[in-house]
Amino acid sequence: MEIASACWELFCLEHGIHADGMMCQEDDLDNNSNAFFSSSFSHNTSTIKCVPRVLLVDLEPIPIDEIRTGCYRSLFDPSTLITGKEDSASNYARGYNSLGCELIDLTLERIRRVVEVCENLQGFITYRSIGGGTGSGFGTLIQEKMADEFCKTCRHEFNIFPSPKISPVIVEPYNALLSTHHSMDYADCCILLDNEAIYDLCGLNLDISSPTYTNLNRVISQVVSTCTTSYRFSGAINIDMIEFQTNLVPYPRIHFPLCTYAPLVPVEKGPLADMSTQLITQACFHPQTQLVKCDPKKGKYICCCMLYRGDVEPTEINNAIREIKCKKRIKFVDWSPTAFKIGINYQAPTTVPRGDICSVSRAVCMLSNNSAIRCAWERVRIKFGKLFRRSAFIHHFECEGIEKCDLVEASENMLALIKDYEEVEKDC
C-alpha cells in the first residue's frame, strides 16, 4: 500500500497536480494526465479536479486509514479505498479463501466503476507483496477474478518478492510459492522487486546508512514512473503494455523480467556525477543495480527493454547498446538475434522535493528477461523445503482450506518453472 502511495505522489508531481487533486489553469488539462487520472473542469472556480484511476484494497484497515488521514487524503475518491475488518495473519489461505471471499464482490464492483469511466482501457497494473497473506492470497484471488472478467486485457504486476536474508514473515515461503503457483496463468508480465536488493541500492548509491520504507518506496516509484512514462507522455518511441509483452515474454510462463534503474545519485553528489547515456546504460548491466537479489552473470539474457527518458539522443543510445553487445561478460541466448527493444521519452525524471534522490536530466529503466531469475525461485523453494519436511506451521493453512497436496503441487510447479528457465538458456 505504501508503494502505491509513493507512486501516486510522484505521478502528481510529474503532472503538476496538488495534494488535493487540483490544477489551477484549464490549459493544464491535457491528454498526458488522462491516462492515470480522470479530470473535470469547474467553470465557476476555473479549476480542475483530478482523481486517480486506482483502487486501493487491504483486508486490514490500518494501511488504508493512513491514506484516508494523510496529506493526500483529498486526492483519492473515498469509494476506491476498500478495507476489511481484520488482517490475514500472514496466511495465504485466509486471504484467498475465508477473508478474501467476503471482500471480493465489493472489490470487483469498484473495479468495474473505475473501468467504466475509461475511454480506452489498455490494461491493469497491480502492486502487491507475495510474502504476506493479503498480497499473496487476496491478490491472487483478485487476479483470478479479473482474468475471468477482463480476459483480453493486459495484466501487469509489480511484486515484492521474498528477500534472501530479510524476512518479516516466517511462513513467507509458503505464501510466495502458493501465490506464484496459483497466479501463474493470470498475469501477463510480472516484475519482481525485493527489499534487500533495494536496501543495498540505497546504501551503495544513495549513501543512506539506515534506509526506511519511505526511502525504498521512492526508489520503486522512480522505476514505476519510468516504466509508465510512455503511457502518460508523448515521446519519440513510446511503448505500450502490449509491446512490453510482445518483446519481453517469449513464452507464457517465462514472464518474470528483472528490473534495473540508473542513475540513482544522492543530492549532495548530483553536480559532480557523470550521467552520460553510455554510463547509465552500462550501469543497468551491473549486478549491484538489480532490484531483486540475482546475479545476471549466472544466466543469459533473452531480451532487454531499455526505457530512456529525458535528454537522450538516439545515436548515443545506439552506440551504448553496440558497446554492450561487444562485451563478452554479458551473455545473450543465441536464438534471440536482436535482443533489444528501445523506448525513448523526452519527459525528464521528477524527484520528490527534499528527498534523497538527486534530480537528473536523463534516466533509464531496463526490464530484462534473464534466465538467472531462477536463482530467486530456487532460494524460496529451498526455504519452503526446510519448513515442509517438518510440517511446520502447515496446520494454520489446513484450517483455512489448504491441504498438503496443494503445497506439494505448488513446489512442483516452481521446480518446473526453474527447469523452463534452464531450457530457454540452452544454445540451439
Backbone hydrogen bonds in HBPLUS format (Angstrom, degrees):
<---DONOR---> <-ACCEPTOR-->    atom                        ^
c    i                          cat <-CA-CA->   ^        H-A-AA   ^      H-
h    n   atom  resd res      DA  || num        DHA   H-A  angle D-A-AA Bond
n    s   type  num  typ     dist DA aas  dist angle  dist       angle   num
A0005-SER N   A0001-MET O   3.08 MM   4  6.40 156.1  2.14 145.6 152.1     1
A0006-ALA N   A0002-GLU O   2.97 MM   4  6.18 158.8  2.01 147.2 152.3     2
A0007-CYS N   A0003-ILE O   2.93 MM   4  6.20 154.9  1.99 152.1 159.3     3
A0008-TRP N   A0004-ALA O   3.01 MM   4  6.27 162.4  2.05 152.2 156.0     4
A0009-GLU N   A0005-SER O   2.96 MM   4  6.14 144.8  2.09 143.7 153.8     5
A0010-LEU N   A0006-ALA O   3.17 MM   4  6.42 154.6  2.24 143.3 148.6     6
A0011-PHE N   A0007-CYS O   2.88 MM   4  6.19 156.9  1.93 149.5 156.9     7
A0012-CYS N   A0008-TRP O   3.01 MM   4  6.05 158.3  2.06 141.4 146.3     8
A0013-LEU N   A0009-GLU O   3.25 MM   4  6.53 155.2  2.32 140.6 146.8     9
A0014-GLU N   A0010-LEU O   2.97 MM   4  6.22 157.4  2.02 152.7 158.8    10
A0015-HIS N   A0011-PHE O   3.06 MM   4  6.26 146.3  2.17 147.3 155.5    11
A0017-ILE N   A0012-CYS O   2.81 MM   5  4.70 166.5  1.83 145.3 145.7    12
A0016-GLY N   A0013-LEU O   3.40 MM   3  5.17 160.3  2.44  96.4 102.0    13
A0018-HIS N   A0022-MET O   3.16 MM   4  5.40 175.2  2.16 147.8 148.3    14
A0021-GLY N   A0018-HIS O   2.84 MM   3  5.19 161.2  1.87 117.0 120.8    15
A0050-CYS N   A0021-GLY O   2.66 MM  29  4.92 164.7  1.68 150.2 155.8    16
A0023-MET N   A0048-ILE O   2.79 MM  25  4.91 145.0  1.91 140.6 149.4    17
A0048-ILE N   A0023-MET O   3.04 MM  25  4.91 166.1  2.06 137.9 140.9    18
A0028-ASP N   A0025-GLN O   3.07 MM   3  5.50 150.8  2.16 106.9 115.4    19
A0029-LEU N   A0026-GLU O   3.08 MM   3  5.60 157.5  2.14 112.9 119.4    20
A0037-PHE N   A0033-SER O   2.84 MM   4  5.64 134.8  2.04 151.8 165.3    21
A0053-ARG N   A0036-PHE O   2.87 MM  17  5.42 162.1  1.90 144.1 141.7    22
A0038-SER N   A0051-VAL O   2.85 MM  13  5.27 164.8  1.88 155.3 154.1    23
A0051-VAL N   A0038-SER O   2.86 MM  13  5.27 160.9  1.89 153.8 160.4    24
A0040-SER N   A0049-LYS O   3.05 MM   9  5.42 141.0  2.21 140.4 152.2    25
A0049-LYS N   A0040-SER O   2.93 MM   9  5.42 163.2  1.96 159.4 160.9    26
A0042-SER N   A0047-THR O   2.91 MM   5  5.52 172.9  1.91 171.9 174.3    27
A0046-SER N   A0042-SER O   2.76 MM   4  5.41 125.1  2.06 138.1 153.2    28
A0056-LEU N   A0080-THR O   2.89 MM  24  6.14 162.7  1.92 173.7 178.4    29
A0082-ILE N   A0056-LEU O   2.90 MM  26  6.22 171.2  1.91 167.9 170.5    30
A0058-ASP N   A0082-ILE O   3.11 MM  24  6.53 144.9  2.24 145.6 155.9    31
A0084-GLY N   A0058-ASP O   3.02 MM  26  6.52 132.4  2.25 138.8 146.7    32
A0065-ASP N   A0061-PRO O   2.89 MM   4  5.96 152.9  1.96 156.9 166.0    33
A0066-GLU N   A0062-ILE O   3.07 MM   4  6.34 143.1  2.21 152.1 160.6    34
A0067-ILE N   A0064-ILE O   3.04 MM   3  5.16 125.9  2.34  98.1 112.0    35
A0068-ARG N   A0064-ILE O   2.95 MM   4  6.32 154.9  2.01 148.9 156.7    36
A0069-THR N   A0065-ASP O   3.05 MM   4  6.23 135.4  2.25 140.7 150.7    37
A0070-GLY N   A0066-GLU O   2.94 MM   4  5.73 110.1  2.44 129.6 144.9    38
A0070-GLY N   A0067-ILE O   3.27 MM   3  4.94 151.1  2.36  94.5 102.9    39
A0073-ARG N   A0070-GLY O   3.18 MM   3  5.32 148.9  2.29 117.4 115.1    40
A0075-LEU N   A0072-TYR O   3.10 MM   3  5.27 155.9  2.16 106.4 113.9    41
A0080-THR N   A0077-ASP O   2.85 MM   3  5.55 163.8  1.87 126.7 132.2    42
A0081-LEU N   A0078-PRO O   3.22 MM   3  5.48 164.8  2.25 112.1 114.1    43
A0091-ASN N   A0088-SER O   3.09 MM   3  5.65 143.7  2.22 114.6 123.3    44
A0094-ARG N   A0091-ASN O   3.14 MM   3  5.45 124.9  2.46 104.6 117.4    45
A0095-GLY N   A0091-ASN O   3.24 MM   4  6.62 160.3  2.28 154.6 159.9    46
A0096-TYR N   A0092-TYR O   2.88 MM   4  6.08 148.0  1.98 151.8 161.7    47
A0097-ASN N   A0093-ALA O   2.75 MM   4  5.51 162.0  1.78 144.3 150.6    48
A0099-LEU N   A0094-ARG O   2.93 MM   5  5.56 127.7  2.21 139.1 154.8    49
A0100-GLY N   A0094-ARG O   3.40 MM   6  6.85 151.2  2.49 151.4 153.2    50
A0101-CYS N   A0097-ASN O   3.37 MM   4  5.79 146.8  2.49 120.6 128.3    51
A0102-GLU N   A0099-LEU O   3.20 MM   3  5.38 133.8  2.43  99.1 111.1    52
A0103-LEU N   A0100-GLY O   3.12 MM   3  5.38 139.7  2.29 103.6 114.3    53
A0104-ILE N   A0100-GLY O   2.98 MM   4  5.90 130.1  2.23 152.3 165.8    54
A0107-THR N   A0103-LEU O   3.08 MM   4  6.26 160.5  2.12 152.7 158.9    55
A0108-LEU N   A0104-ILE O   2.94 MM   4  6.13 163.5  1.97 154.2 157.3    56
A0109-GLU N   A0105-ASP O   3.03 MM   4  6.19 153.3  2.10 144.0 151.6    57
A0110-ARG N   A0106-LEU O   3.03 MM   4  6.29 154.4  2.10 149.2 155.3    58
A0111-ILE N   A0107-THR O   2.94 MM   4  6.22 148.1  2.05 145.6 155.3    59
A0112-ARG N   A0108-LEU O   2.99 MM   4  6.24 155.7  2.05 146.3 151.9    60
A0113-ARG N   A0109-GLU O   3.19 MM   4  6.51 148.2  2.29 138.9 147.0    61
A0114-VAL N   A0110-ARG O   3.14 MM   4  6.47 158.1  2.19 148.3 152.5    62
A0115-VAL N   A0111-ILE O   2.95 MM   4  6.20 159.2  2.00 152.1 158.5    63
A0116-GLU N   A0112-ARG O   2.87 MM   4  5.98 153.5  1.94 150.6 157.2    64
A0118-CYS N   A0115-VAL O   2.99 MM   3  5.31 162.9  2.02 114.9 119.5    65
A0124-PHE N   A0154-CYS O   2.84 MM  30  6.20 152.2  1.92 143.9 151.4    66
A0156-HIS N   A0124-PHE O   2.88 MM  32  6.15 171.6  1.89 164.9 162.7    67
A0126-THR N   A0156-HIS O   2.91 MM  30  6.32 153.8  1.98 144.8 152.8    68
A0158-PHE N   A0126-THR O   2.79 MM  32  6.16 155.0  1.85 168.5 176.0    69
A0128-ARG N   A0158-PHE O   3.25 MM  30  6.70 158.5  2.30 157.9 160.4    70
A0160-ILE N   A0128-ARG O   2.96 MM  32  6.37 156.9  2.01 142.6 150.2    71
A0130-ILE N   A0160-ILE O   3.23 MM  30  6.24 158.4  2.28 149.5 153.4    72
A0136-SER N   A0132-GLY O   3.30 MM   4  5.96 151.5  2.39 127.3 135.5    73
A0137-GLY N   A0133-GLY O   2.84 MM   4  5.52 150.6  1.93 136.6 145.5    74
A0138-PHE N   A0134-THR O   2.96 MM   4  5.03 119.3  2.34 119.4 136.0    75
A0139-GLY N   A0134-THR O   3.03 MM   5  6.48 141.1  2.19 154.9 164.0    76
A0140-THR N   A0136-SER O   3.23 MM   4  5.91 145.5  2.35 120.4 128.7    77
A0141-LEU N   A0137-GLY O   3.07 MM   4  6.36 155.2  2.13 145.5 152.5    78
A0142-ILE N   A0138-PHE O   2.94 MM   4  6.20 157.1  2.00 150.6 155.8    79
A0143-GLN N   A0139-GLY O   3.02 MM   4  6.25 161.7  2.06 145.7 150.7    80
A0144-GLU N   A0140-THR O   2.89 MM   4  6.11 155.4  1.95 149.6 156.4    81
A0145-LYS N   A0141-LEU O   3.05 MM   4  6.30 161.9  2.08 149.7 153.6    82
A0146-MET N   A0142-ILE O   2.87 MM   4  6.03 159.8  1.91 154.6 160.7    83
A0147-ALA N   A0143-GLN O   2.94 MM   4  6.04 149.2  2.04 143.3 151.2    84
A0148-ASP N   A0144-GLU O   3.29 MM   4  6.58 142.4  2.44 137.7 146.7    85
A0149-GLU N   A0145-LYS O   3.07 MM   4  6.35 155.0  2.13 146.1 152.8    86
A0150-PHE N   A0146-MET O   2.65 MM   4  5.49 162.8  1.68 151.7 157.1    87
A0153-THR N   A0150-PHE O   3.19 MM   3  5.50 167.5  2.20 117.3 118.9    88
A0188-ASP N   A0155-ARG O   2.86 MM  33  5.46 154.6  1.92 151.7 160.1    89
A0157-GLU N   A0189-CYS O   2.91 MM  32  6.35 148.9  2.01 155.6 163.5    90
A0191-ILE N   A0157-GLU O   2.86 MM  34  5.99 170.0  1.87 152.6 149.3    91
A0159-ASN N   A0191-ILE O   2.92 MM  32  6.18 159.4  1.96 156.2 163.1    92
A0193-LEU N   A0159-ASN O   2.87 MM  34  6.06 147.2  1.98 168.0 167.2    93
A0161-PHE N   A0193-LEU O   2.50 MM  32  5.57 168.2  1.51 169.7 173.5    94
A0172-GLU N   A0169-VAL O   3.30 MM   3  5.22 154.0  2.37 108.1 108.1    95
A0174-TYR N   A0171-VAL O   3.11 MM   3  5.50 123.0  2.45 109.1 122.1    96
A0175-ASN N   A0171-VAL O   3.20 MM   4  6.57 165.5  2.22 155.9 159.6    97
A0176-ALA N   A0172-GLU O   2.86 MM   4  6.00 169.1  1.87 163.1 165.8    98
A0177-LEU N   A0173-PRO O   3.09 MM   4  6.09 166.6  2.11 145.0 148.8    99
A0178-LEU N   A0174-TYR O   3.00 MM   4  6.11 167.8  2.01 154.3 158.3   100
A0179-SER N   A0175-ASN O   2.91 MM   4  5.94 162.1  1.94 148.5 154.1   101
A0180-THR N   A0176-ALA O   2.99 MM   4  6.06 168.1  2.00 147.5 151.2   102
A0181-HIS N   A0177-LEU O   2.91 MM   4  5.89 159.8  1.95 146.1 152.6   103
A0182-HIS N   A0178-LEU O   3.00 MM   4  6.08 168.4  2.01 149.9 152.7   104
A0183-SER N   A0179-SER O   2.96 MM   4  5.95 149.7  2.05 147.8 156.0   105
A0186-TYR N   A0183-SER O   3.06 MM   3  5.13 156.9  2.11 107.0 114.3   106
A0190-CYS N   A0255-HIS O   2.85 MM  65  6.05 171.2  1.86 169.6 172.6   107
A0194-ASP N   A0291-LEU O   2.83 MM  97  6.28 149.4  1.92 161.7 158.6   108
A0198-ILE N   A0194-ASP O   3.26 MM   4  6.58 156.5  2.32 149.0 155.8   109
A0199-TYR N   A0195-ASN O   2.75 MM   4  5.96 148.8  1.84 149.8 159.3   110
A0200-ASP N   A0196-GLU O   3.00 MM   4  6.28 163.9  2.03 151.0 153.9   111
A0201-LEU N   A0197-ALA O   2.96 MM   4  6.16 148.2  2.06 137.9 147.5   112
A0202-CYS N   A0198-ILE O   2.92 MM   4  6.13 153.9  1.99 146.6 152.0   113
A0203-GLY N   A0199-TYR O   3.02 MM   4  6.34 151.6  2.10 147.7 156.0   114
A0204-LEU N   A0200-ASP O   2.83 MM   4  5.99 169.9  1.84 157.4 159.6   115
A0205-ASN N   A0201-LEU O   2.92 MM   4  5.65 159.8  1.97 142.8 149.4   116
A0206-LEU N   A0202-CYS O   3.10 MM   4  4.85 133.6  2.33 109.1 122.4   117
A0208-ILE N   A0202-CYS O   3.13 MM   6  5.62 170.1  2.14 132.5 134.2   118
A0215-ASN N   A0212-THR O   3.09 MM   3  5.25 117.7  2.49  99.0 112.8   119
A0216-LEU N   A0212-THR O   3.12 MM   4  6.51 161.2  2.16 151.3 156.1   120
A0217-ASN N   A0213-TYR O   2.85 MM   4  5.92 163.9  1.88 146.4 151.2   121
A0218-ARG N   A0214-THR O   3.04 MM   4  6.17 146.6  2.16 144.2 152.3   122
A0219-VAL N   A0215-ASN O   3.26 MM   4  6.56 142.3  2.41 141.8 150.8   123
A0219-VAL N   A0216-LEU O   3.17 MM   3  5.30 128.5  2.45  98.2 111.2   124
A0220-ILE N   A0216-LEU O   3.07 MM   4  6.42 161.4  2.10 151.1 156.2   125
A0221-SER N   A0217-ASN O   2.83 MM   4  6.02 149.4  1.92 140.7 149.7   126
A0222-GLN N   A0218-ARG O   3.24 MM   4  6.36 142.9  2.38 131.1 138.8   127
A0222-GLN N   A0219-VAL O   3.17 MM   3  5.27 125.5  2.48  96.5 109.8   128
A0223-VAL N   A0219-VAL O   3.26 MM   4  6.67 151.5  2.35 145.1 152.3   129
A0223-VAL N   A0220-ILE O   3.06 MM   3  5.10 116.7  2.48  95.8 111.2   130
A0224-VAL N   A0220-ILE O   2.91 MM   4  6.25 166.3  1.93 159.1 162.0   131
A0225-SER N   A0221-SER O   2.83 MM   4  5.87 157.0  1.88 143.5 150.5   132
A0226-THR N   A0222-GLN O   3.05 MM   4  6.20 160.4  2.09 143.6 148.0   133
A0227-CYS N   A0223-VAL O   2.95 MM   4  6.19 157.1  2.01 151.1 158.0   134
A0228-THR N   A0224-VAL O   3.00 MM   4  6.15 136.7  2.19 142.6 153.5   135
A0228-THR N   A0225-SER O   3.23 MM   3  5.22 130.3  2.50  92.8 105.7   136
A0229-THR N   A0225-SER O   2.91 MM   4  5.85 104.8  2.49 138.9 156.2   137
A0229-THR N   A0226-THR O   3.41 MM   3  5.06 161.4  2.44  95.3 100.7   138
A0231-TYR N   A0228-THR O   3.02 MM   3  5.30 142.3  2.17 105.6 116.7   139
A0232-ARG N   A0229-THR O   3.01 MM   3  5.23 133.3  2.24 102.3 115.1   140
A0233-PHE N   A0229-THR O   2.86 MM   4  5.87 143.2  1.99 162.9 171.4   141
A0237-ILE N   A0344-ILE O   3.05 MM 107  4.85 170.5  2.06 137.3 140.0   142
A0344-ILE N   A0237-ILE O   2.90 MM 107  4.85 146.8  2.02 124.1 134.4   143
A0244-PHE N   A0240-ASP O   3.17 MM   4  6.58 147.1  2.29 148.1 157.4   144
A0245-GLN N   A0241-MET O   3.34 MM   4  6.73 161.2  2.38 148.4 150.8   145
A0246-THR N   A0242-ILE O   2.93 MM   4  6.21 165.1  1.96 152.5 157.0   146
A0247-ASN N   A0243-GLU O   3.03 MM   4  6.10 155.3  2.09 149.7 154.0   147
A0248-LEU N   A0244-PHE O   2.84 MM   4  5.75 138.7  2.01 150.1 161.2   148
A0249-VAL N   A0245-GLN O   3.05 MM   4  5.27 155.8  2.11 141.5 142.9   149
A0254-ILE N   A0251-TYR O   2.98 MM   3  5.28 133.6  2.20 109.8 123.2   150
A0258-LEU N   A0368-SER O   2.64 MM 110  5.14 156.3  1.69 163.5 154.9   151
A0368-SER N   A0258-LEU O   2.96 MM 110  5.14 156.2  2.02 135.8 143.5   152
A0291-LEU N   A0259-CYS O   2.97 MM  32  5.73 152.0  2.05 173.4 173.5   153
A0260-THR N   A0366-MET O   2.99 MM 106  5.23 148.9  2.09 145.7 154.4   154
A0366-MET N   A0260-THR O   2.96 MM 106  5.23 151.9  2.04 134.5 143.6   155
A0262-ALA N   A0364-VAL O   3.03 MM 102  5.57 159.5  2.07 162.9 168.6   156
A0364-VAL N   A0262-ALA O   2.80 MM 102  5.57 159.7  1.84 173.6 177.7   157
A0358-CYS N   A0265-VAL O   2.73 MM  93  5.49 164.7  1.76 178.3 174.2   158
A0269-LYS N   A0266-PRO O   3.13 MM   3  5.55 142.3  2.28 109.5 119.8   159
A0270-GLY N   A0267-VAL O   3.28 MM   3  5.28 159.6  2.32 103.8 109.9   160
A0272-LEU N   A0269-LYS O   3.15 MM   3  5.59 138.1  2.34 111.5 122.7   161
A0273-ALA N   A0270-GLY O   3.33 MM   3  5.39 152.8  2.41 105.1 112.5   162
A0280-ILE N   A0276-SER O   3.07 MM   4  6.35 171.2  2.08 162.9 163.7   163
A0281-THR N   A0277-THR O   3.12 MM   4  6.12 147.1  2.23 140.4 149.2   164
A0282-GLN N   A0278-GLN O   3.07 MM   4  6.28 159.6  2.12 146.7 151.6   165
A0283-ALA N   A0279-LEU O   2.95 MM   4  6.17 149.9  2.04 147.0 155.9   166
A0284-CYS N   A0281-THR O   3.27 MM   3  5.52 138.8  2.45 101.3 111.4   167
A0285-PHE N   A0282-GLN O   3.10 MM   3  5.67 160.2  2.14 115.8 121.7   168
A0286-HIS N   A0283-ALA O   3.17 MM   3  5.41 168.3  2.18 113.9 115.4   169
A0289-THR N   A0286-HIS O   3.09 MM   3  5.69 163.7  2.12 118.5 123.6   170
A0290-GLN N   A0287-PRO O   3.27 MM   3  5.57 168.2  2.28 111.1 114.4   171
A0298-LYS N   A0295-ASP O   3.03 MM   3  5.82 165.1  2.05 124.7 128.8   172
A0299-GLY N   A0296-PRO O   3.21 MM   3  5.48 164.2  2.24 108.7 112.6   173
A0371-SER N   A0300-LYS O   3.08 MM  71  5.57 162.1  2.11 147.1 147.2   174
A0301-TYR N   A0331-LYS O   2.82 MM  30  6.15 172.7  1.83 150.8 148.5   175
A0333-VAL N   A0301-TYR O   2.99 MM  32  6.19 156.4  2.04 157.7 156.7   176
A0302-ILE N   A0369-ASN O   2.74 MM  67  5.44 168.4  1.75 172.5 174.7   177
A0369-ASN N   A0303-CYS O   2.91 MM  66  5.43 154.6  1.98 151.8 160.3   178
A0304-CYS N   A0339-ALA O   2.66 MM  35  5.93 148.8  1.75 159.8 169.5   179
A0341-LYS N   A0304-CYS O   2.80 MM  37  6.19 147.9  1.91 158.0 167.7   180
A0305-CYS N   A0367-LEU O   2.74 MM  62  5.12 156.1  1.80 148.9 157.2   181
A0367-LEU N   A0305-CYS O   3.02 MM  62  5.12 163.0  2.05 145.1 148.2   182
A0306-MET N   A0341-LYS O   2.80 MM  35  6.17 152.3  1.88 169.7 175.8   183
A0343-GLY N   A0306-MET O   2.79 MM  37  6.07 152.6  1.87 168.7 164.1   184
A0307-LEU N   A0365-CYS O   2.91 MM  58  5.16 165.8  1.93 150.0 154.0   185
A0365-CYS N   A0307-LEU O   3.01 MM  58  5.16 154.3  2.08 134.2 141.1   186
A0308-TYR N   A0343-GLY O   2.79 MM  35  5.89 162.0  1.82 159.3 154.7   187
A0345-ASN N   A0308-TYR O   2.98 MM  37  6.22 143.0  2.12 134.0 145.5   188
A0309-ARG N   A0363-ALA O   3.00 MM  54  5.54 152.9  2.07 159.4 157.8   189
A0363-ALA N   A0309-ARG O   3.04 MM  54  5.54 150.4  2.13 153.4 157.2   190
A0310-GLY N   A0345-ASN O   2.81 MM  35  6.39 135.9  2.01 139.4 152.1   191
A0312-VAL N   A0310-GLY O   3.00 MM   2  5.90 122.8  2.34 112.1  96.1   192
A0311-ASP N   A0361-SER O   2.91 MM  50  5.79 161.3  1.95 141.6 145.8   193
A0316-GLU N   A0313-GLU O   3.02 MM   3  5.33 121.2  2.37 106.4 120.8   194
A0317-ILE N   A0313-GLU O   3.08 MM   4  6.42 154.7  2.14 154.4 162.3   195
A0318-ASN N   A0314-PRO O   2.94 MM   4  6.18 163.8  1.96 152.9 156.7   196
A0319-ASN N   A0315-THR O   3.03 MM   4  6.24 157.4  2.09 144.6 150.5   197
A0320-ALA N   A0316-GLU O   2.98 MM   4  6.15 156.0  2.03 144.6 151.2   198
A0321-ILE N   A0317-ILE O   2.95 MM   4  6.18 161.9  1.98 156.4 160.8   199
A0322-ARG N   A0318-ASN O   2.93 MM   4  6.04 153.7  2.00 144.7 152.4   200
A0323-GLU N   A0319-ASN O   3.07 MM   4  6.27 150.1  2.16 142.0 149.2   201
A0324-ILE N   A0320-ALA O   3.08 MM   4  6.37 148.1  2.18 140.4 149.2   202
A0325-LYS N   A0321-ILE O   3.00 MM   4  6.28 159.0  2.05 152.6 156.8   203
A0326-CYS N   A0323-GLU O   3.21 MM   3  5.22 133.5  2.44  94.6 106.9   204
A0327-LYS N   A0324-ILE O   3.14 MM   3  5.47 154.1  2.21 108.9 116.4   205
A0330-ILE N   A0327-LYS O   3.43 MM   3  5.82 154.5  2.50 105.1 111.8   206
A0336-SER N   A0333-VAL O   3.47 MM   3  5.95 169.5  2.48 112.3 114.1   207
A0355-GLY N   A0352-VAL O   3.08 MM   3  5.40 128.9  2.35 144.2 137.7   208
A0373-ILE N   A0370-ASN O   3.20 MM   3  6.14 173.6  2.21 126.4 127.9   209
A0374-ARG N   A0371-SER O   3.28 MM   3  6.15 171.4  2.29 119.9 122.5   210
A0375-CYS N   A0372-ALA O   3.00 MM   3  5.81 161.8  2.03 123.1 127.2   211
A0376-ALA N   A0373-ILE O   3.01 MM   3  5.54 136.6  2.21 111.4 121.5   212
A0378-GLU N   A0374-ARG O   2.86 MM   4  6.14 152.5  1.94 149.8 158.4   213
A0379-ARG N   A0375-CYS O   3.05 MM   4  6.27 153.0  2.12 144.5 150.2   214
A0380-VAL N   A0376-ALA O   3.29 MM   4  6.58 162.9  2.32 145.9 149.4   215
A0381-ARG N   A0377-TRP O   2.94 MM   4  6.13 157.6  1.99 148.8 155.6   216
A0382-ILE N   A0378-GLU O   2.93 MM   4  6.12 150.1  2.02 147.9 155.2   217
A0383-LYS N   A0379-ARG O   3.08 MM   4  6.37 163.6  2.11 151.1 155.0   218
A0384-PHE N   A0380-VAL O   2.86 MM   4  6.07 154.7  1.92 147.0 154.9   219
A0385-GLY N   A0381-ARG O   2.91 MM   4  6.11 155.0  1.98 142.5 148.8   220
A0386-LYS N   A0382-ILE O   3.15 MM   4  6.48 150.7  2.24 148.0 154.6   221
A0387-LEU N   A0383-LYS O   3.33 MM   4  6.66 155.1  2.40 147.2 152.6   222
A0388-PHE N   A0384-PHE O   2.81 MM   4  5.96 169.7  1.82 160.9 164.5   223
A0389-ARG N   A0385-GLY O   3.01 MM   4  5.89 159.2  2.06 146.2 149.6   224
A0390-ARG N   A0387-LEU O   3.24 MM   3  5.72 141.7  2.40 107.6 117.1   225
A0392-ALA N   A0387-LEU O   3.07 MM   5  5.29 160.2  2.11 153.8 148.5   226
A0391-SER N   A0388-PHE O   2.92 MM   3  4.68 158.0  1.96 101.5 108.2   227
A0396-HIS N   A0393-PHE O   3.32 MM   3  5.87 144.5  2.45 109.8 117.4   228
A0397-PHE N   A0394-ILE O   2.93 MM   3  5.34 128.1  2.21 109.3 122.4   229
A0398-GLU N   A0394-ILE O   2.95 MM   4  6.28 155.5  2.01 153.2 161.2   230
A0399-CYS N   A0395-HIS O   3.00 MM   4  6.09 149.3  2.09 143.6 149.8   231
A0400-GLU N   A0397-PHE O   3.09 MM   3  5.28 144.8  2.22 101.3 111.7   232
A0402-ILE N   A0397-PHE O   2.99 MM   5  5.26 162.9  2.02 143.0 138.4   233
A0401-GLY N   A0398-GLU O   3.22 MM   3  5.21 167.3  2.24 107.6 108.0   234
A0406-ASP N   A0403-GLU O   3.02 MM   3  5.38 135.5  2.22 104.4 116.4   235
A0407-LEU N   A0404-LYS O   3.08 MM   3  5.24 119.9  2.46  99.7 113.8   236
A0408-VAL N   A0404-LYS O   2.98 MM   4  6.33 158.5  2.03 153.5 160.0   237
A0409-GLU N   A0405-CYS O   2.93 MM   4  6.06 157.9  1.98 141.7 147.6   238
A0410-ALA N   A0406-ASP O   2.99 MM   4  6.21 152.6  2.07 141.1 148.5   239
A0411-SER N   A0407-LEU O   2.97 MM   4  6.21 157.9  2.02 149.3 154.7   240
A0412-GLU N   A0408-VAL O   2.98 MM   4  6.23 156.7  2.03 149.5 155.9   241
A0413-ASN N   A0409-GLU O   2.95 MM   4  6.16 149.3  2.05 144.8 153.2   242
A0414-MET N   A0410-ALA O   3.03 MM   4  6.31 149.9  2.12 144.2 152.0   243
A0415-LEU N   A0411-SER O   2.99 MM   4  6.30 151.0  2.08 144.5 152.6   244
A0416-ALA N   A0412-GLU O   2.94 MM   4  6.20 151.0  2.02 142.2 150.2   245
A0417-LEU N   A0413-ASN O   2.91 MM   4  6.20 145.4  2.03 141.3 151.0   246
A0418-ILE N   A0414-MET O   2.95 MM   4  6.25 155.1  2.01 147.7 153.7   247
A0419-LYS N   A0415-LEU O   3.00 MM   4  6.28 157.5  2.05 146.6 152.6   248
A0420-ASP N   A0416-ALA O   2.89 MM   4  6.13 142.7  2.03 139.8 150.6   249
A0421-TYR N   A0417-LEU O   3.10 MM   4  6.46 153.8  2.17 149.2 154.3   250
A0422-GLU N   A0418-ILE O   3.06 MM   4  6.39 150.4  2.15 145.0 153.7   251
A0423-GLU N   A0419-LYS O   2.93 MM   4  6.12 143.7  2.07 142.8 152.5   252
A0424-VAL N   A0420-ASP O   3.07 MM   4  6.38 153.6  2.14 149.3 155.1   253
A0426-LYS N   A0423-GLU O   3.24 MM   3  5.57 156.7  2.30 106.9 113.8   254
